[in-house]
Amino acid sequence: MTLGFSGLDPVPASPRAVGARVVRFPGDFPGIARRFLLLGLLVIGAGLTGCASFSQFPEEPEVTLVDLKPLPSEGVEQRFEITLRILNPNDRDLAADGIDLILDLNGQRLGRGVSATPFRIPQLSDDTVKLVATTHLLDVVRQAFALSSTQGQLDYQLRGRIRLEGSIGWIRFSKEGSLLPESARRR
């Protein structure tokens, strides 16, 4: 009997199947398929376990801008030390090993900062975190001209993410607010 497979002979089925023949391919294909299925389930299970870490924080942390200090400039690059207050409204500590931040002032991007310094915010608590952001000197000049038309008030928008310690997961945050420079607060 020829089935069109070169070099393969049909293998008879179990004795109960009368007159039926089953063609098996070389190698243990069902065993390989089982292994890939098991591997796929393990990968999905590990992924779901990783996603469970995101559900540890049902509320995103509240991040506000506390202070913005210029640092010595280097060429056409300007650096700022940014102090953030991070409030953790959740019932577990927020342990992080990094933060990524974009700061806009008066509707225009001022700079971006990243930090790989670990920090921990206890449950139902807050603390401050400092990082350095970099911008171009022309962006600072543009901000200075824009500031003269806003009577000293700085409207800001923070966008960023906090990298969870020991995880590949990030918690995103966004906040808008206003700051008044020291000279405007004294009036």
Phi, psi and chi 1 to 4 in degrees:
 res  aa     phi    psi   chi1   chi2   chi3   chi4
   1 MET       -  129.9  173.8  178.3 -163.7      -
   2 THR  -114.4  129.2  -55.6      -      -      -
   3 LEU  -110.1    4.5  -63.4  174.6      -      -
   4 GLY    89.1    4.0      -      -      -      -
   5 PHE   -99.8  118.9  -63.1  102.1      -      -
   6 SER   -74.8  128.4   61.9      -      -      -
   7 GLY    81.1    3.0      -      -      -      -
   8 LEU  -111.5  129.6  -64.6  178.9      -      -
   9 ASP  -101.6  137.5  -65.9  -39.6      -      -
  10 PRO   -61.2  142.8   -8.0   13.7      -      -
  11 VAL  -106.0  130.4  176.6      -      -      -
  12 PRO   -65.7  148.2   11.6  -15.9      -      -
  13 ALA   -79.4 -169.1      -      -      -      -
  14 SER   -63.2  159.5   67.7      -      -      -
  15 PRO   -61.5  -21.4  -15.6   21.3      -      -
  16 ARG   -73.3  -29.0  -71.6 -174.3 -133.5  158.4
  17 ALA   -80.7  101.8      -      -      -      -
  18 VAL   -78.5  121.7  178.3      -      -      -
  19 GLY    74.9   -2.4      -      -      -      -
  20 ALA   -88.8  145.7      -      -      -      -
  21 ARG  -127.8  143.0  -65.4 -151.5  176.0 -122.5
  22 VAL  -118.2  134.6  175.9      -      -      -
  23 VAL   -98.3  124.8  175.5      -      -      -
  24 ARG  -111.7  141.5  -64.9 -155.5  177.0  150.2
  25 PHE   -87.8  157.1  -64.1   99.5      -      -
  26 PRO   -60.6  145.6  -15.1   22.3      -      -
  27 GLY    87.4  175.0      -      -      -      -
  28 ASP  -103.6   70.7 -173.9   17.5      -      -
  29 PHE   -56.7  -47.5 -176.6   73.0      -      -
  30 PRO   -59.6  -34.7  -24.6   33.7      -      -
  31 GLY   -66.8  -40.4      -      -      -      -
  32 ILE   -65.7  -44.3  -67.6  171.4      -      -
  33 ALA   -60.0  -41.6      -      -      -      -
  34 ARG   -61.5  -41.2 -124.2  179.0  -80.7  123.0
  35 ARG   -65.3  -43.0  -72.8 -175.7 -171.1  110.9
  36 PHE   -64.6  -37.8  -83.4  115.2      -      -
  37 LEU   -63.7  -45.1  178.4   61.8      -      -
  38 LEU   -62.5  -43.6  179.9   59.8      -      -
  39 LEU   -62.0  -43.0  179.1   62.9      -      -
  40 GLY   -60.7  -42.9      -      -      -      -
  41 LEU   -65.0  -37.7  -70.2  174.4      -      -
  42 LEU   -64.9  -41.5  -73.4  173.7      -      -
  43 VAL   -64.4  -44.1  168.0      -      -      -
  44 ILE   -63.3  -42.0  -69.7  170.0      -      -
  45 GLY   -62.8  -41.9      -      -      -      -
  46 ALA   -65.4  -37.9      -      -      -      -
  47 GLY   -64.2  -41.9      -      -      -      -
  48 LEU   -67.0  -34.7  -68.8  175.9      -      -
  49 THR   -65.0  -40.5  -57.3      -      -      -
  50 GLY   -63.8  -39.5      -      -      -      -
  51 CYS   -67.6  -27.4  -68.7      -      -      -
  52 ALA   -63.9  -26.9      -      -      -      -
  53 SER   -66.1  -28.7   67.1      -      -      -
  54 PHE   -69.8  -33.0  -62.3  123.0      -      -
  55 SER   -75.2   -6.8   64.6      -      -      -
  56 GLN   -63.5  -23.8  -63.8  176.2   20.3      -
  57 PHE  -120.3   82.9  -59.3   97.8      -      -
  58 PRO   -63.3  -27.0   13.0  -18.5      -      -
  59 GLU  -114.4  136.7  -75.7 -171.1   63.8      -
  60 GLU   -71.7  148.8   72.3  178.7   33.1      -
  61 PRO   -65.5  150.3   19.5  -26.0      -      -
  62 GLU   -94.7  122.5 -174.6  174.9  -37.0      -
  63 VAL  -116.2  124.1 -179.4      -      -      -
  64 THR  -126.2  152.7   54.2      -      -      -
  65 LEU   -83.8  123.7 -178.9   62.0      -      -
  66 VAL  -101.2  -43.5  174.6      -      -      -
  67 ASP  -152.2  152.2 -161.7   11.8      -      -
  68 LEU  -141.1  108.8 -180.0   65.0      -      -
  69 LYS  -118.3  130.0  -67.3 -179.6 -175.0  173.4
  70 PRO   -71.4  141.9   15.1  -18.7      -      -
  71 LEU  -106.3  165.7  -63.9  173.7      -      -
  72 PRO   -54.4  135.0  -23.7   31.8      -      -
  73 SER   -83.6  157.5   63.6      -      -      -
  74 GLU  -130.2  100.7  -59.1  168.3    9.2      -
  75 GLY    68.5 -127.4      -      -      -      -
  76 VAL   -96.6   12.8  -66.0      -      -      -
  77 GLU  -104.1  136.0 -179.4  179.8   77.0      -
  78 GLN  -118.2  137.1  177.9   64.4   53.1      -
  79 ARG  -117.6  146.9  -63.8  168.7   66.2   84.4
  80 PHE  -129.1  143.6  -67.5   92.9      -      -
  81 GLU   -94.1  122.0 -179.6 -176.6   73.9      -
  82 ILE  -109.4  129.6  -61.9  175.1      -      -
  83 THR  -107.9  125.5  -55.5      -      -      -
  84 LEU  -114.1  145.3  -56.4  171.9      -      -
  85 ARG  -104.9  123.6  178.5  162.7  -56.0  -77.8
  86 ILE  -111.1  119.4  -58.0  176.4      -      -
  87 LEU  -102.8  126.0 -178.3  130.5      -      -
  88 ASN  -104.2  102.1  178.9   10.5      -      -
  89 PRO   -84.8    5.6   32.9  -35.1      -      -
  90 ASN   -92.7  167.3  -62.8  -68.1      -      -
  91 ASP   -93.0   20.8   61.7   -4.9      -      -
  92 ARG  -142.9  153.7   55.2 -177.5   12.5  176.0
  93 ASP   -61.3  145.7  -69.1   -2.3      -      -
  94 LEU  -100.7   99.9  173.2   61.6      -      -
  95 ALA  -100.0  121.4      -      -      -      -
  96 ALA  -129.9  151.8      -      -      -      -
  97 ASP  -123.0   20.8   58.4   12.2      -      -
  98 GLY   178.1  158.0      -      -      -      -
  99 ILE  -144.9  144.3 -171.3  165.7      -      -
 100 ASP  -129.7  127.8  176.1   15.1      -      -
 101 LEU  -138.9  138.6  171.4   77.4      -      -
 102 ILE  -118.3  129.6  -64.2  172.8      -      -
 103 LEU  -116.7  123.7  173.5   61.5      -      -
 104 ASP  -109.5  136.6  -65.1  -23.7      -      -
 105 LEU  -119.2  131.4  -76.4 -179.4      -      -
 106 ASN    48.7   42.2  -63.8  -35.6      -      -
 107 GLY    81.3    2.6      -      -      -      -
 108 GLN  -125.5  142.6  -62.7  179.3   10.2      -
 109 ARG   -65.6  128.0 -178.0  169.7  172.0  168.3
 110 LEU   -96.4  -44.2  178.0   64.7      -      -
 111 GLY  -177.7  178.3      -      -      -      -
 112 ARG  -132.2  140.6 -177.7  171.4 -165.9  167.3
 113 GLY  -135.2  147.0      -      -      -      -
 114 VAL  -134.9  152.3  -66.8      -      -      -
 115 SER  -147.7  139.1  173.3      -      -      -
 116 ALA  -107.9   18.6      -      -      -      -
 117 THR   -79.8  121.1  -56.2      -      -      -
 118 PRO   -64.9  147.3  -14.7   25.9      -      -
 119 PHE  -148.7  160.0   60.7   90.6      -      -
 120 ARG  -136.1  126.7 -180.0  176.4  -63.1  -85.4
 121 ILE  -110.1  115.0  -48.9  -66.0      -      -
 122 PRO   -60.0  159.1  -20.2   31.1      -      -
 123 GLN   -58.2  143.1   64.8 -179.2   -1.1      -
 124 LEU    49.8   45.4  -58.0  171.2      -      -
 125 SER  -148.1  179.2 -175.4      -      -      -
 126 ASP  -144.2  162.8   63.9   58.9      -      -
 127 ASP  -160.6  167.0 -157.2   -4.9      -      -
 128 THR  -101.3  150.1   57.5      -      -      -
 129 VAL  -134.0  137.2  173.2      -      -      -
 130 LYS  -112.1  144.3  -67.4 -176.3  179.3 -169.5
 131 LEU  -150.5  166.7   68.4  142.7      -      -
 132 VAL  -110.4  131.1  174.2      -      -      -
 133 ALA  -112.8  151.2      -      -      -      -
 134 THR  -120.2  142.6  -54.9      -      -      -
 135 THR  -144.8  172.0 -170.3      -      -      -
 136 HIS   -90.3  145.1 -164.9  -85.6      -      -
 137 LEU   -58.5  -34.4 -166.6   56.1      -      -
 138 LEU   -64.3  -33.6  -66.5  176.1      -      -
 139 ASP   -65.3  -36.1  -67.5  -28.7      -      -
 140 VAL   -67.0  -42.7  175.4      -      -      -
 141 VAL   -62.6  -43.3  171.0      -      -      -
 142 ARG   -60.7  -40.5 -174.5  175.1   -7.6  119.1
 143 GLN   -65.7  -37.7  -71.0  -69.5  -18.0      -
 144 ALA   -64.0  -42.2      -      -      -      -
 145 PHE   -65.4  -40.8  -78.0  121.2      -      -
 146 ALA   -66.6  -34.2      -      -      -      -
 147 LEU   -65.5  -33.9 -175.7   60.4      -      -
 148 SER   -64.5  -26.6   64.4      -      -      -
 149 SER   -90.6   -6.6   65.4      -      -      -
 150 THR  -105.0   10.3   61.8      -      -      -
 151 GLN    56.6   36.1  -60.2  163.6  -11.3      -
 152 GLY    88.1   -9.3      -      -      -      -
 153 GLN   -82.3  133.9 -179.0  169.7  -30.2      -
 154 LEU  -108.6  109.2  -63.2  172.0      -      -
 155 ASP   -88.5  130.2  -66.8  -34.6      -      -
 156 TYR  -126.3  157.6   70.0   87.3      -      -
 157 GLN  -134.7  126.6  179.5 -174.4   23.1      -
 158 LEU  -104.9  133.9  -61.7  172.1      -      -
 159 ARG  -134.0  137.0  -66.2  174.7  -44.7 -135.4
 160 GLY  -179.3 -165.1      -      -      -      -
 161 ARG  -152.8  151.0   54.6 -164.7 -173.5  144.8
 162 ILE  -114.1  127.9  -62.2  170.4      -      -
 163 ARG   -86.8  122.6 -173.4  171.3 -172.1  -79.8
 164 LEU   -71.0  138.2  -61.6  174.5      -      -
 165 GLU   -62.2  133.1 -177.4  179.1   80.4      -
 166 GLY    67.4   23.8      -      -      -      -
 167 SER  -139.3  165.8  169.8      -      -      -
 168 ILE   -96.4    2.5   59.1  169.2      -      -
 169 GLY   -87.5  151.8      -      -      -      -
 170 TRP  -124.6  148.7  -66.7   81.6      -      -
 171 ILE  -110.2  123.2  -62.1  176.5      -      -
 172 ARG   -86.8  152.4  -64.5 -167.2  178.1  -84.4
 173 PHE  -145.4  159.4   63.0   86.3      -      -
 174 SER  -153.8  138.7  178.9      -      -      -
 175 LYS  -152.8  139.8  174.8   71.6  174.9  179.4
 176 GLU  -120.2  146.6  -67.2 -177.8   18.1      -
 177 GLY  -169.0 -170.9      -      -      -      -
 178 SER  -134.6  147.8  -64.9      -      -      -
 179 LEU  -128.2  147.3  -73.7  177.9      -      -
 180 LEU  -112.8  133.6  -71.6  175.0      -      -
 181 PRO   -63.1  160.5  -17.1   26.4      -      -
 182 GLU   -51.7  -42.4  -72.0  -71.2  -31.1      -
 183 SER   -65.0  -34.4   58.8      -      -      -
 184 ALA   -76.8  -26.4      -      -      -      -
 185 ARG   -74.0  -27.3  -76.2 -173.2 -125.6  164.1
 186 ARG   -77.2  -18.5  -68.9 -176.3 -166.6  143.4
 187 ARG   -69.1      -  -69.4 -179.0 -168.3  170.8
